[in-house]
Amino acid sequence: MKIEIDLKSCKLNELTPDKYVLLYLMYYKEFSKIESLFSRPYATKLKNELQDTKYILSTPDVSFKQTILSTDNVCKLLKIRSENIKFIEFYNSYPVRVGNRILRAADIDTVIGRKHEKKYISKVMTIVQHEEAIKNTKAFVLKQKQSGKLPYLPAMETVINNAMWETWASLVDVPGTEEKEWNEETI
């Protein structure tokens, strides 16, 4: 099992890496891993220290398995999404290539595609933001197509790094940029 510890988040929330890992394992109900990673007394000590924080709601006298976590706060700390954002929907709203220029990977199951997905997921936190990103991106691509500027589309890497869909929101309600189905053969 691999756990990435966000040290910046630990510092901001005044948590030690051990407490971060304990919350992670408690959230995923990995109680056997808690016992194998920490000794029982040390894990109990960490849990008791977390008792007066926003992460644990139950009283200190309950066992690990009966401990009630504040799901919202723990998810926010661990950057766990309760909503299922389907990156492929966003990825498919942008062309793979224009002429000889490749703008993005043809498949998200590539190293570059996974890299793009990870960056996108770190920027888009909710389904609403995801739907806006798709809508804004489609409007931008359509506007560029209508004005003959498709060859000047930025690469997907640039779009995601700069969250460019946020700047394209003004194009959504512009006449002539209504959402239309298009395919790469027409580009």
N, C-alpha and C positions, 0 to 999 in steps of 0.2 A: 504494500500500500504506500502511495506517495501522497504527502500532504505539503502543499505550498503554503508557507507562512508569510503573510503580508506584514512585514516589520513596521511599515509606516502606519498601518491600521492598528497594530499592537501599541505603538507609541501614542497615537492619537487617543486611543481608548484606555490607556494606562493598563495594558495587559502584558504579562510575560508571554513568551512563546509557548511555555508549558500550558498556561491557561487557555491560550488560543487553540492549541492542539486538543486539550481536554474538551473544550466546547465543540470542536469539530467532531470528535469521536462520540460525544454525547448526542449531538444532533443526528448523526447517522446510526445511533444505537449500536455502536461497536464496543460493547462493554467488555468483551474478552480482550480486545486490543488495549483498552484502558488498563486492565489488570496486568497485561504482559509488558506494556510500555512503562507504566508508573507502578510503584509498589502501592498496595491498597491504602496504607496510611498517608502516603504522599498525595495520591489522587483525592482522597477524602479531604486532606488539608487544602488542596487547590479548589475543590468544590466549595468548601466552606468560605474560602476567601472570595469566591465569586458570588456568594450568597447576597451580599448587600449591593450588588450591581444590577444593571438593567437586564442581565442575561438569564438569571435564574429567578423563577417566581415562587417555587415551593419552599417549604421550611427546611432548615438544615438537618432535621432528624429523619428525613426520608432517604431511601437507598438511591443509588445511581439510576436504577431502572424506573423508579417512581418520580424522579426529579422532573419538574415541569420547567421547560425552557421557554423564554420569550422568543417565539419563532421569528417574529419580525426583526427583533434586534440581532439575533444570532445570524439570520440570513443576510442582514445588512452588513454585519461584521465580516462574515465569510464570503460575501459577494455571491450568494446563492440565489438564483432566480426562482421564484415560485411560478413564474409564467414561462411557457415554452415558446421561445422565439425561434422561428425556423429561418435560419440564415439563407438557405437556398432560395427562399422567396425574394429576398433582397438581391442576392447574387444574380438571379435570373432576370431582374429588372434592368440590368445593365448589359450592353453588348460584349461579346467575347472579343470581337475584333472589328475594326473599321479599315477597310482596304487591307494594306499589309501590316498595319499596327495591331498588335495584340494588347488588349486593354485589361484582360483578366484571364485567369485560368478557366479552361473549358469545363472543369469538374471540380467540385469542392473537395473531393477525396484525393487531393494532391497536397504536397508540402505548402505550396503557395496558397491554395484554397483554404487549408486549415489555418494558416497564418492570418489570412484575411478574416476568417470566421472569428478567431480569437480576438482580434482587434475590434471587430464590429460589436461583438457581444460585450466587450468592455465599455463601449460607448453607448449602446442602446440598452436601456434598462427595463423598459416596459413594452407590452404589446402595442400600446398607443404610439410610442415613439417609433417602434418598428414599422407600423402601418404608415406613419407619416414619412418615414425614410423611403419606403417603397413608392408611395404616391409622389413625393417630391422628385425622386430620381427619375421616375417614368415621365413626369412633366418636363424635366430638364432635357432628357434624351429626345423627347418628341420635339421640343422647341429647337434644339440644335439641328435635328433632322429637317424641320420645316425651313429653317434659315440657311441650310446648306453648310452648316458648321460641324457636321459629325466628325470630320477628320481631326477636329480640335478637342475632342472629348479627352478629359484627363484619364490617366490610368486608374484602375480600381484602387491600387495602393494609395494614391494621392487622395482619392475620394474618401476612403475610410480614415486615413491618418488625419485629415482635416475636417471630418464629419461634414462634408460639403452639402449633403442633403438638407442641412439646416439653413443654408443660404439660398437654397432653391425653393423654399416654401412660397415665395412670392409668385412663382410661376404656376402654381396649382390652379388658381382661379382665373388665369389669363385665357381669354377666348382663343380657341384653336389648340389648346394643350389638354383637352379632355383626354382621359385615359382611353387609349386605343390599343388594340392588340397589334403587335408588329413582330416581325421575325427578322432574323439576321440576314436573310437573303435579300431583303428590300433595302439593306443599308449599303 
